[in-house]
Structure formats: C-alpha cells, structure tokens
Amino acid sequence: MADKLAFVPVRPSDDLGLQHRSLSFTPESPPSGCFKYIPTWPTISLALSSLPTSSADCLRMISISIWIFQSPLEVKATTAWKMRLVKALGFILANSASVLAFPILSDVNPNQHPITDADFKIPNVHESAVMARRILRLSSIGTLSTNLPASDHHAQEFPIGMPDYIADCDPTKPGSPTVLAMNIATSFRNVAAGSHISLSLRYEPPTDVAGRYTAASLPRFSLMAKLEDIPEQELEHGAVSQCFTKYHPDARWWLPGNRIHTSRWARLVVTGVYWVGGFGDRAYIGWIPAEEWSSVTDAEIDACRLPGEGK
C-alpha cells in the first residue's frame, strides 16, 4: 500500500437528506499511471493510490471511502436509509468494475498513447506495403488459410488455418512467398479441390525488446493469393532451394525428389493484401493493391525498420 492516498469528497445527492461537510485531505496530483474515478452520486468516492508499478499494484491500492455527513449510522439507520446506502454501494461497485475493465495506463506501452506530435502522420499505403514486405522478408512461418472441400465428412467447406514454412525466395516475382507444397498437406489438398488460399503473417519484435510492445499495437496482414507452381526453368540453378533451406535447414529432407513425400516448389502470387498496421490513430488499416505490393524495391525493404529493430 502506498504511503498516501488522495481522497476527494463528493457532494451527496439531495434525496438522502444529508448536508455536505468539507473534509481535509492531502492535495496530490492524480497518479500518472492510474485512473481517478469519482462518481457523482451519492456520498462515495473511489480513488486510486499514488504511482503503481503494474495493474496488480494499482488494483491492490484501490480504496473506497464513504462519508456520512451529519448522520450517525447507529442513530439514523432507518430501513429506507439503509436501502439508499445499499443502492449507493451497488452504484460505486458497478462503476468501479467498469473502470477496471480498461487497462491501467501505466502498463500500456507509451507508443500506444494518443498521438500528440503535430508532425506525425499515419503511414500511407505504399509505406505500409514496404513494412509488409519487410515482415515477409523476416518471416519463416505463416498461416495458410483454405476451405475444406464439400466432401469432407467432418467440417464441409469450413475455413481452416495451418501454419507452414514460407520464405521470401522468388527470383522472378518479387513479394510472392515461396512454399514447399507437399501433396499430402491439408492446405495444398484443399487448393487442389478448388479452395482459395491466403497467407497471414504478423510482426514479432526481437526478443530483447518484445516486452515493450503488445500484439495489438504491432502490424499484421493477410495475403490473398493464387498458388502457382514454379516453372522448372526457374529452378535449374538451385537458387530457390538454397534460399529456402537457409530459412529452414530441416526442409532439405522434403525437397522435391525425396523418398518420403511428393513435393514441389510453388509460390503464392499475391492478388491483394489486407493490412492492419496497429492502432488506427497511428497506422494504416485497409487494403493494399497487388500492384503496390509488387512495386516495393529491395532497397526500400532493406532501409525499412520495424518497431524494435536496430538502425
């Protein structure tokens, strides 16, 4: 418990028949990391203590104070008065619960607070496309979403998302994620049966700074795509397999021609991108055209820095 609590007396409502009596209290500024909530009815105030270090600390420091003005409880505690007090307690408890449903400000990443810098501007569509391409470049696993076929006995035509190996390795169609498509895998069987396919990715900051960010504040997106086999002439020099196995060294056991599963090199040709850059007051949320996606250059990708990345 903190050394001091700051209470603010609230004027009672007229229907209680009580008169306001001023109370002295320590004038402290509201702690920067907590809400200070004061209801207007009837004689109850809820204040949070001085600066906490976490939500749990803030909750432990809650103090509810009830001032009864010129009305000793043992003398004037009639049934009607008790009912009014019960209603008052119910009111403050309900409202305090609604306050606690929101995150304590001290625990929220400062980058998530409302933007006050007059020079700040929300990234435009192209800048968002550059960030998305950067995320693809850094990613090795994504979620492939398809629909189960109508003939499936368990979940006809339900969407299903499966994590799978991906890599940014395509030499001729920039921004088309490379996949090692195995005929036995659910996602590729669904596509063969006529399903559409999409790839969902999200940015994960370096582990040493990950605690500074919440998942809701970081970019994520989904690529609408067509699955296309990579032609043999593009595979002759082995560049695709070399690139892919740098991302996934264990994938060498499943390369085309292996004795375990039938596989082939394929790419996801992007037809559209749905992008959520973070919170809407500081990030673009919406569609990125395929043309914008493919227009991003390697130089832009290399120069781009996402939250938590070094210079």
C-alpha positions in Angstrom: 0.0 0.0 0.0 1.3 3.4 -0.8 2.1 5.9 2.0 -0.6 8.4 1.0 -4.0 8.1 -0.6 -5.7 11.1 -2.1 -9.5 11.3 -1.4 -11.9 13.8 -2.9 -15.2 14.2 -1.1 -18.2 14.2 -3.3 -21.3 16.2 -2.6 -24.2 13.9 -1.5 -27.4 13.8 -3.6 -30.3 15.8 -2.2 -32.6 12.8 -1.9 -30.5 11.4 1.0 -31.4 14.4 3.1 -27.8 15.0 4.1 -25.7 18.1 4.2 -22.2 18.5 2.8 -19.4 18.8 5.3 -16.0 19.8 4.0 -13.1 17.4 4.7 -9.4 18.0 4.6 -7.2 15.8 2.6 -3.7 15.7 1.2 -3.8 17.5 -2.2 -1.9 15.2 -4.5 -1.9 15.2 -8.3 -3.7 12.2 -9.8 -1.1 9.4 -10.4 0.0 9.3 -14.0 -0.4 5.6 -14.2 -3.9 5.2 -12.8 -7.4 6.3 -13.4 -9.0 8.5 -10.8 -12.8 7.9 -10.9 -15.2 9.9 -8.8 -18.9 9.1 -9.1 -21.5 11.9 -8.7 -24.0 10.0 -6.5 -24.4 10.0 -3.6 -21.6 10.2 -1.0 -19.0 7.7 -2.2 -15.7 8.3 -3.9 -13.3 5.8 -5.4 -9.7 6.9 -5.8 -6.6 5.1 -6.8 -3.4 5.4 -4.8 -0.2 7.1 -5.9 2.0 5.7 -8.6 1.8 1.9 -9.0 4.2 -0.3 -11.0 1.7 -2.6 -12.5 -2.0 -3.3 -12.9 -1.9 -5.7 -9.9 -0.4 -3.0 -7.7 -2.9 -0.5 -8.9 -5.8 -2.8 -8.1 -4.4 -3.5 -4.6 -4.2 0.2 -3.9 -7.9 0.8 -4.6 -9.7 2.4 -1.6 -13.4 3.1 -1.3 -14.3 5.8 1.2 -17.8 6.6 2.4 -18.5 9.8 4.1 -21.7 10.1 6.0 -22.4 13.7 6.7 -24.1 14.7 10.0 -25.9 11.4 10.1 -24.6 8.8 12.6 -25.3 5.4 11.3 -26.3 4.0 14.6 -28.9 6.7 15.2 -30.5 7.3 11.8 -30.0 4.0 10.1 -33.6 3.5 9.1 -34.6 0.9 6.6 -35.1 3.4 3.9 -31.7 5.0 4.6 -30.1 1.5 4.5 -31.7 0.8 1.2 -30.3 4.1 -0.2 -26.8 3.2 1.1 -27.1 -0.3 -0.5 -28.1 1.3 -3.8 -25.1 3.7 -3.5 -22.7 0.9 -2.8 -24.1 -1.0 -5.8 -23.6 2.0 -7.9 -20.0 2.5 -7.0 -19.1 -1.2 -7.3 -20.7 -1.4 -10.7 -18.9 1.7 -11.9 -15.6 0.7 -10.4 -15.9 -2.7 -12.2 -16.4 -0.8 -15.5 -13.3 1.3 -14.7 -11.2 -1.8 -14.0 -12.3 -3.3 -17.3 -9.9 -1.0 -19.1 -6.1 -1.3 -19.0 -4.2 0.7 -16.4 -2.3 3.4 -18.2 1.0 2.6 -16.5 1.0 -0.8 -18.1 0.3 0.4 -21.6 3.2 0.9 -24.0 3.9 4.6 -24.4 3.8 4.1 -28.1 0.1 3.3 -27.8 -0.9 6.5 -26.1 -2.8 9.1 -28.3 -0.5 10.8 -30.8 0.3 14.4 -29.7 3.2 15.1 -32.1 1.9 17.6 -34.7 4.5 16.4 -37.2 3.3 12.8 -37.0 1.5 11.3 -40.0 -0.1 7.9 -40.5 1.9 5.8 -43.0 0.3 5.8 -46.4 -0.5 2.8 -48.5 3.0 2.5 -50.1 4.8 2.9 -46.8 2.6 0.2 -45.3 3.4 -2.0 -48.3 7.1 -1.5 -47.6 6.6 -2.6 -43.9 4.6 -5.6 -45.0 7.3 -6.7 -47.4 9.8 -6.2 -44.7 7.8 -8.5 -42.5 7.6 -11.1 -45.2 11.4 -10.9 -45.7 11.9 -11.6 -41.9 9.3 -14.3 -41.7 9.8 -18.1 -42.0 6.4 -19.4 -40.8 2.9 -18.2 -41.7 -0.7 -19.4 -41.5 -2.1 -20.7 -44.7 -5.9 -20.5 -44.7 -8.1 -22.6 -47.1 -11.5 -24.1 -47.1 -12.2 -27.8 -46.5 -13.9 -29.4 -49.5 -17.7 -30.1 -49.5 -16.9 -33.8 -49.5 -15.2 -33.5 -46.1 -17.3 -35.6 -43.6 -16.2 -33.6 -40.5 -16.5 -29.9 -41.5 -17.7 -29.3 -45.0 -16.4 -26.1 -46.5 -15.2 -24.8 -43.2 -12.1 -22.5 -43.3 -9.0 -24.0 -41.8 -5.7 -22.3 -41.0 -2.5 -24.3 -40.8 1.0 -22.9 -40.0 3.5 -23.8 -42.7 7.0 -23.0 -43.8 7.3 -20.0 -46.1 10.2 -17.9 -47.4 10.8 -14.8 -49.5 12.8 -16.5 -52.2 11.1 -15.9 -55.5 13.6 -14.6 -58.1 11.2 -13.5 -60.8 8.0 -12.4 -59.0 9.1 -10.2 -56.0 6.8 -10.5 -53.0 5.5 -13.9 -53.9 6.1 -16.1 -50.9 7.8 -19.4 -51.7 6.3 -22.6 -50.3 7.4 -26.3 -50.4 4.0 -27.7 -51.4 3.5 -31.3 -50.3 0.6 -33.1 -51.8 -0.3 -34.8 -48.5 -0.6 -31.5 -46.6 -4.1 -30.2 -45.8 -3.7 -26.7 -47.3 -2.5 -28.0 -50.7 -5.1 -30.7 -50.8 -7.8 -28.1 -50.3 -6.4 -25.9 -53.0 -6.3 -28.9 -55.4 -10.0 -29.4 -54.5 -10.8 -25.8 -55.6 -10.2 -23.7 -52.5 -8.9 -20.2 -52.4 -5.8 -19.6 -50.3 -4.4 -16.8 -48.1 -1.3 -16.3 -46.0 -1.4 -14.5 -42.7 1.7 -13.0 -41.1 2.5 -10.9 -38.1 5.5 -9.0 -37.0 7.3 -10.2 -33.9 9.9 -7.8 -32.5 13.3 -9.1 -31.3 13.0 -10.9 -28.0 15.2 -8.4 -26.1 12.6 -5.6 -26.7 9.4 -7.7 -27.2 8.1 -6.7 -23.8 7.8 -3.1 -24.8 5.1 -3.9 -27.3 1.7 -5.5 -27.3 0.4 -7.7 -30.1 -2.4 -5.3 -30.7 0.0 -2.4 -31.5 2.1 -4.4 -34.0 1.5 -4.9 -37.7 -0.2 -8.0 -39.2 -1.7 -8.7 -42.5 -3.1 -11.3 -44.8 -2.1 -12.0 -48.4 -4.9 -13.1 -50.8 -3.1 -15.3 -53.4 -3.2 -17.9 -56.1 -1.0 -20.9 -55.7 1.3 -21.3 -58.7 3.9 -24.0 -59.4 7.4 -22.5 -60.0 8.4 -23.5 -63.6 11.4 -25.9 -63.9 13.5 -23.3 -65.8 13.4 -21.1 -62.8 14.7 -23.9 -60.6 17.6 -25.0 -62.8 20.3 -23.1 -60.9 19.1 -24.2 -57.4 18.7 -20.7 -56.1 15.2 -21.3 -54.8 16.2 -24.4 -52.8 19.3 -22.7 -51.4 17.3 -19.7 -50.3 14.5 -21.8 -48.8 16.9 -24.1 -46.8 18.6 -21.0 -45.3 15.3 -20.2 -43.7 14.5 -23.9 -43.0 17.6 -26.1 -42.8 15.5 -29.2 -42.0 13.4 -28.8 -45.2 16.2 -30.4 -47.2 14.6 -33.8 -46.2 11.4 -32.8 -48.0 12.8 -31.2 -51.2 11.3 -32.4 -54.5 12.5 -35.9 -55.3 12.7 -37.1 -51.6 11.6 -40.6 -50.7 9.1 -39.6 -48.0 6.5 -37.3 -49.6 5.8 -35.9 -53.0 6.6 -32.2 -53.0 7.0 -29.4 -55.4 8.1 -25.8 -55.4 5.3 -23.3 -55.5 4.6 -19.6 -54.9 1.8 -17.5 -53.7 1.1 -14.9 -56.4 -0.5 -12.0 -54.4 -3.8 -10.6 -55.6 -4.5 -8.4 -52.7 -3.3 -7.5 -49.2 -5.3 -6.7 -46.1 -3.1 -4.7 -43.7 -3.6 -3.8 -40.0 -0.6 -1.7 -39.1 -1.5 -1.3 -35.4 -3.9 1.1 -33.7 -5.9 3.2 -36.1 -4.7 6.6 -34.8 -1.1 5.9 -35.9 -1.3 3.2 -38.5 -2.9 2.5 -41.8 -5.7 -0.2 -41.8 -7.1 -1.4 -45.1 -6.3 -2.9 -48.4 -3.0 -2.7 -50.3 -3.4 -3.3 -54.0 -1.3 -6.1 -55.5 0.4 -3.5 -57.8 1.6 -1.5 -54.8 2.8 -4.7 -53.1 4.9 -5.8 -56.0 6.3 -2.3 -56.7 8.3 -2.3 -53.4 12.0 -2.4 -54.1 14.8 -4.3 -52.3 16.3 -1.0 -51.3 13.1 0.1 -49.6 12.9 -3.3 -47.8 16.5 -3.0 -46.6 16.0 0.6 -45.4 12.8 -0.2 -43.5 13.0 -0.6 -39.8 10.1 -2.1 -37.8 9.5 -1.5 -34.1 12.4 -2.8 -32.0 14.7 -3.3 -34.9 18.1 -1.6 -34.8 19.3 1.1 -37.1 
